[in-house]
Amino acid sequence: MEKLTAGIITIGDELLIGQVIDTNSAWMAQELNKNGIWVSHRVAVGDTREDIWQALDDEFKRSSIVLITGGLGPTADDITKPLLAEYFGGKLVVDQGALDNVKKIFERLQRPMIARNLSQAEVPDNCTVIPNHRGTAPGMWFEKEGHIFVSMPGVPHEMKGMMTDSVIPALRKRFSFPYIAHRTLLTAGIGESFLADHIRSFEEALPPSIKLAYLPNYGMVRLRLTIHGEDAAALETAIQQQFETLKGLVTEWMVTDEDISIQEAIGRLLKSRGKTLGTAESCTGGNIAHLITTIPGSSDYFKGSVVSYANSVKEKALEVSADTLAANGAVSEPTVEEMVKGAISLLDVDFAIATSGIMGPGGGSPEKPVGTVWIAVGDRQRILTQKFNFRFDRGRNIELASTNALNLLRKFILQPPDHPEA
C-alpha cells in the first residue's frame, strides 16, 4: 500500500512573529497519524498573497492531502477565502447553510450583525462546505487533480470540531488507510542520553518495520514504538512483543506504560486507592495544582492548594514554625517537611506535596544557588524529601520542579512503608 502523505499550512502573521503559538498543526498531525496518514511537511506563512499561493503550489506537488488553517475571519487581513476561490477557479457566493448558522449564533448572543459578519457565509462556489458547529466561518473542501485541500478556521476549538466531525470521516471514506499502531511509555529520573545508552542493544535489534522515538520533556522521556502496514493482527502481535521487552528494560524508571501524562498517572493511582491529595507550593506558585486539575475528574482526589509564597503565609496558613524559618530558611528540608504536615492538617488530605526553592534569575547565594529546590511528599505517618539542583531559566525550573514533585509522590505512594530506603 502506497504511503498516504499530507501537508499542513498554517496562515497568519501572528504565528511568524511568535505572538500566537501554533498548536493547530501539532494536533492535526497527531490526528492524521492516528489514521495512518503521514505528515511530510508543515509550513507557516504570513497573511501575504504570494506566500500563501506558493505554499499551495508546493504542497500540491508533494502531498495527497493538504490541510489549511487560518485567514478565514471577517477582517481585511483575512485573505485566505478569496485567494482560494481564485486559486481553484471559483467565485464567492453566499452559502445558505452557513448564513443560517451565522444568524443563529448572533441571535443566541443577542448581538447585532454587520456586513462583515454576513460575509462569513460567503464561500467559493466550487468547494464543498464544511459546517462549523462551533463558530461562524465554515470550512471548505476542494479537489484538484486527485489532491484534496481542506481549509479550516484558525481558532483551535473550531478547527478540532471540523476535523473530528467532518474531515477525518470524509478522508476515511475516500482513502484506504494503512493500519498503524503505537506503544508509548513514560520514564522519569533518567536523562535521554543515558536512557538511549541503556537500551541501545534493544534499539539496534528492532526489526526494520518498528521505529523507536525518544520524546523528552521536563525531566521525563517518553519512548514510543510505531509500526504500520496492512495486517492489523500481525502488527499488534509484533509491536506488543517488543513493547514488553522494552518495559522490562526500563522498569526502574517507568512511570506508566500508557501515553498519558504523569499527572494523569498520579490521578489514577490516587483514585484506585480512594486517597486524596493537596499541595503546599512556594516556588512552583500553584503549577502543581494546575497540572493536577487539567485532568477531568480530578475533583475526586484533589482537594486544594496553599500557594505560600511569603514566609508569613507559611507560618499562618501552614503553621510552619518561625524558628524553623529563622534557623534554616524557607528553602530547606525542615521547612518543606512542616509545609507537608500543615497542608495535610489544613486541607484534610491523605497525601501532600510541598515545594520551596529559588527559581531565578536572581535570589541565589553561594550556599543556595539559583535552581536549588527542596521537595517533600508525605502522609500522616511519614515524609520523604529530596533536594534538586536545576540549571535552567525560571519557567523551565518551575516545570522541572513540578514534574519531579509528582514523580516523588508517585514513588512515595508505591513505596512500602517498611522499606523507606526503596
N, C-alpha and C positions, 0 to 999 in steps of 0.2 A: 504494500500500500504506500503510495506516494505521500510524503510528509506534507501536511497542510500548514502553510505559513501565514502569518498575519503581521501587519504593520499597524502601529498606533501613532496617531498625530494629535498632539495637544496644542491648542491655539490660545494665545494671549500674551500680551507684553508683560503682564504681571508675573507670569511664570519665568520669563527670561531675566527679570531684574530681581527675582527672589522674594517678591512681595507676597506671593502665594506659592505654597509648596504643592507640587504636582503629585497628588495621591491617586488621581484617576488612572494613570497609565499602569501603576503598580497593581491596582485592584483588577483592572481589566485583564492584565497579563495573567494574573492568578486564575481568574475565571476561565479564560481561554485554555490555559494549560490543563485545568481540571478536565476539560473536554477533549483533550488530545490535539489542540491547535497550538503550534509552536510560534511564539512571537519572535520574529527575526530582527525587527527594527522598532525602535521607539524614538520619536523626534518631537521636540517642542519648537514651535515657531511663533513669531510675534504677529500682531494684527496688521500684517503687511501683505498686500495682494500678491506681489511677486513671490514672496517666500512661501505662502500657502499654496499657490499654484505649482511651484517647483516641488514641494513636498508631495502633492498629489501625483504629479508625474513620476517622481522617484518611486513611490510606493506602488503605483500601477505596474511598473516594470518588474517588481520583485515580490509582490505579495498577492495571494489569492483573496485575502480579506483585509480591508483597511477600516479601522475604527477611528473616528474623529470626535474630539470633544472641544467645546468652547466656541465663542464667537456667534452665539445664536440669540443674544439678548436684544433688547429694544433700542439700544443707544447707537450713536453714529459709528463707534469704534467696532461694533459687532458686524463684521463684513462677511462672515462665512456663508450665510444663506444665499445672498445674491451672487457670490462668487461660485458656489456650487451649481446654481442654476445656469450660469454661463458656461462653466466647465463641462457640464453634461448636456448642454444644448437645449435647455428648457427656459421657461419664463415663470415668474412668480404669479401665483393665483391664490385666492383665499380658499382654504380647506374648511368645509362647514363643520366637520367634527372638531377640528382644532379651535375654531371660532366659538363653538358652543362650550368647549372646555374653558376657554379664557373667560367668557361671560360668567360661567358658573362659579369660577374661582373668585372673581371680583364681587359677585353678588354675595357669596358667603362671607367675604371680608368686609362687605358693606363699604366699598370704596368705589369712587367714580373711575370710569375708564377713559383714557385719552387715545388719540390716534396711534401713538407708539405702542400701546398695549394691544390694540386691534391688529397691528402689523405682525404680531407674534403668530397669528393664524395663517400668514402667507407662507406658501411652500412652493418649490419648483413643481411644475405640472408633470414632470416625468419621473417623479420619485414615488415610492410607497411610503405613506405617512405612518410613523410610529407614534402611537398615543403616549402622552405624558400624563400619567395619573398623579404626579407629584408636583407639577408646575405648569407654566403657560407655554413654553417653547416645545413644539413637537419634534420628534426625531425624524430622520429622513433616510430611506434605504434606496441606494442607486445600484444599477448594474451596468457594467461596461465590458463587453468582450469577455464575458465569463468571470470578471472580477466583481466583487461586492464591496461597496463603500457604504458605511453607516455613519451618519453624523448625529451626534447627541449633545445635549446641553453640557456645559462645563460644571454645573452645580453637582457635586458628587452624589447627593441624595437622589436627584432626578435621574442622573445617568445610571446609577445602580438599579433603579426601578425598571428602566427601559431594558437594560441588559438582562435582568433576571426574568422579566415578564414576557419580553418580545424577542430580543435579538438572539440570545442563546438558543431558545426553542426553534426559531426560524433557521438558524445555521445548522442545527441538528437535523432538521428535515431536509435541508439542501445537500449536506455532505455526509459521507460515510467516514466517521472519525475512528482513528485507531484507539485501542484500549490503552489507558495509561494508569500506572499505579505508583503511589509514593508510600514510603515508610519514613517517618520522622521521629527522632528522639531529641530530648533536650538534656544537655550536660551543664554542670556548674562546678567551679572550683579547679578547673584546668584550662590553661590557655590553648588557643587554636594550634599553635606550632607544636606544643607538647602532645596534644591530642593526636595530631597528624603523625608524629613520630611513633606514638603508642600503637596506632592501628595501621601502620604503613604496610605490613605484610598482608593484612586483610584487604586493604585497598588495591594492592598490586595483584592479588589473586582473584579479584572480582571478574566475572565474565564480561565481555565487551558490551553486552546488552544492558548491563546495570551500571548506572552512574552514581557516584558519591559526591555530595556537595557539602561544603562547610559554610555555615551561616552564623557568624559571630555577632554578638550584640550585648554590650554592657555586662561583661563578666561571665557570659554564658555562650555556649556554642550549640547550635542545632546541627544535627547530622541527618541528611536526607538521602535516601536511596530512591532512584527512579528507574522505571522500566516501561517500555511501551511496545506494542505490537498488536496482533490480531487475536491470539488465543488467550482469552482472559484467564481461564483456569490455570493454564501452564504458567502464565506470567505471575499470577498471585502466588503460586507454589514456589517459584524460583526466588521471588523477592522476599518472601516471608522466611525462607531458609537462611538467606544472607542476613536478614534483619535480626534473627535470633542469634546468629553468631556475633554480630556487631554488639548487640545488647550485652552479651556475655563478656565482651572485651572492655566495656565501659561502665560496668555495674557500679564501680566505686564512685563515679561522678554523675550517674544518670538521675535526673530529676523526674522525668516521665518518658514513657515510650509512645506518647501521642504528640501530635502537632498542636500543642496548646502552650500558653504562657505559664510562667511559674506561679503567677497569682491565681490562675485558674486551677493549677495543680494543688496549691495550698487550700483553695476553697473546697475542692473535692475531698481533700484529706480531713479538713475540719468537719465538713458535713457528714461524712461517713462515720465519724466518731461522735457526732452530736455535741461538738465543742464550739466555744465562742472565742473571739479574738478582739483585742483592742490595741491601739498604738499610742505611744508617747513619743512624739517626734520633736527634735530640736533642729538639727542641721538639715534634715530632709524636708522640713517645712510642710508636712502633710502629704508628701508624694507617695508614701507607702499606702496611706489610706486611700488616696486617689487610685492607685493601681488596683487595690483590692476591690474597690467599688465600681470599677469598669466591668466587672463580671456580673451578668444578670443573676439575680437570686442571692447576691452576697449579703443581703439583709438577714438571711437565715443564720449566718455565723459571725458577721462583723457588727459590733455594737457601736463603735465610735472611736474618736481620736482626740488627744490633747496635744495641740501644737504649742509646746512650752519653749518658745524661742528665747524668752527672757528668763533669767535666773529667778526673778520674783514669781513667775508663773510656775516654775518647777517647785518652788517652795510652797506656794499657796494651793495650787491645784493637785500636785502630785506628792506633797509632803516630803520633798527632798530636804534633808537637814541642811541648815545654813552652815553648820560646822563642816559637813561633808564638802560643800561647795568651797568654803574658805580654805580647807586643807588640801583639796585635790583639784579644784577647778571643775567647770562644767564638763569639759572633755576628759572624762576619766572613768575608770571601771566602777568605782564606788557610786558615782552619780547615776550611771545608766542602770545599775542594779536597783537603786532606790526608785528610779523612774518606773521600772517594771513593777515593783511592788505597789507603787502608788497608782499606777494605771489599773492593775488588777482589782485593787480595792475600790477605786472611784468608778470604774466602768462595769464592775462586777462581771468579769470575764474569766474564762479558763486559762487563756494564754495572752501574753502581751509582748510587744516588741518595743524597744526603746533605742533611740539613736541620739548621739551628740558628737559633733565634730567641727572641723574647720574646713569649709568648702572653698575658700579663696575668693578672689585672688589675694586679698590681704588677710590679716588677723593671725598669721602664723608666728611661731617663735622657734628658736633652736631646739627647745625641748618638745614642742608640739608644732611641727611644720604644717603648712597647708596640705590638706589631704588626710590628716590624722582623724580617724573616726573610731569611736567606741560604739559597739552594738551589743545589746543584751536582749535575750529572749528568755521567757520563763513561765512557770505556772506557780501555784501556791506552795509547792514543795521545794522547787529548785530553780536555779537561774544559770544560764550558760552565757558567757561573754566572749567577745573576740575583738581584738584591735586590728584595724585595717589602715593601710597607708596608700592612698590613691595619689595619682600624679598628674591628673588631667585638669581641665578647666572646671569651673563651678558647676555648670549644667551636667557634665558627664560624671563628676564626682557624686552629685546628688543621685543620679540614676544608678551608679555602681553601688552606692551605699544602700539604696532601696532594694535592689535585687539581691544583694548579699545578705541583707537582713531577712528577707523572705526565705532565702535558702537556709540560713542558720535556723530559722524557726522550723522549716521542714525537717532538718536533721534532728532537731530537739524533739519534735513530736514522734519521730520514728525511732529515736534512741532509747533503749531500755533504761529505766530509772536506776537499775542496779549495776549499770555499766557506763558510768559517766565519762569514762575515757574513750568510749567508742566514737 
